[in-house]
């Protein structure tokens, strides 16, 4: 028997659409919506895994269109850096929490008790939800109107705090997209003082070419600084 024959499940899904301010009279594919909110621990086949795959592309498209419309003066490299933050599991889980998505997710007891995996579950379910809504109309008609509100607030925060811009992920995306390779980071410890802002220095390479250098208190911070320097250099050359 289909889960949609359960009146309680129908009411749940209708309640979620109300939270998203999506009218139930819109051409929503209810079967896909139900599947998008069904964890693999509950159903081995009729679950959200395939829709999550679609939703991964949908969220990237939605964020790209949002940035193009609202920040037309930004460079492509900045688009990529901001998008890498907005499509991260951390941010998608935050958006899922905002809409109380967990309350609508059908999940097995073993997975539900796994608190360590909660962020990933919510991010996956959010991607699956976006996939289901996109496939309902084969457009962003049911996605952008409500998602843009969240993206607007989050993008403002990222722009006000450059440290939140994940240039390392954006640079990786650029090198993979253009050259099908990953950038290489070469790190050295120059100062053993724990709080020294120049404790580590990193240089990012693409093949035999050095793209940029950076310093930081940690290896991660130094690599992020090197990636940012590389992006600024690429933007100056109109390459990113």
Steps between C-alpha positions, in 0.01 A plus 500: 500500500631844407601728785290771335185300574567584865303816579751592770785493249301713257435753773870505588604577145233768464624656824854514365386670181321760712826569684671548165206717384449267206131460425377142488323603180837538330599203279684316777586136440387362833660162447840661446449727800424200720805314370721805558415481867558128545839395636673188359490344849123475466470392137777335302364604158227762531721756677663836439837390359429559130320827570795612710720447195271722293468753781877539523489652150179693570636683804811602309286629213265682739788668682667593171180660368443679831852646501474599134174686564589667832875561472558580131815701572682211667783319325459135404765402752301665777186323377682168531633581846159603633323206336744253654381621841128513418489143363699351788344237726522743791293766327251256346446347844439847642235568235345160570486586870339834421207321336487219755577242232598233750139473618395389151782253440406132524800322647593173669574497872868413461567796272284735704714430807820583312549861606843517340339451159217748552651785300568275202146354516340842502719624216419189294126536568511868403671414172244225437215743573643746249535218249137398545371855461716559194385179330137593572522786248845450344576855607589701811140625526438316828851556635626855461206694649556362850867400480602850387395642836746274680770550240469877529568499875780247474672669205502830689674334794760342275571829324537682832741239633759405234638231733183299433562495127640157421758596238666162532186319385440760230855465367463123494178538305675730250800274445282190463266677261776636279784248530344190664765507775517601865723782627793396719584676828858503626516605865790595725509584870705817543420597859425251778326765712143364533315830445729644235298616196799405286556157656431318173554605143332327209553515127242366259617344176329392180738258339830687476342843544477678836161675528533671836640509852348561842570484871295407804492373857406154376564294189136541402514879538823521300354289219185713497713816478702351214179406317365853545823649365478266202142608429590868513781433255272304268236774514763760412575293190126459428540123526267439799 
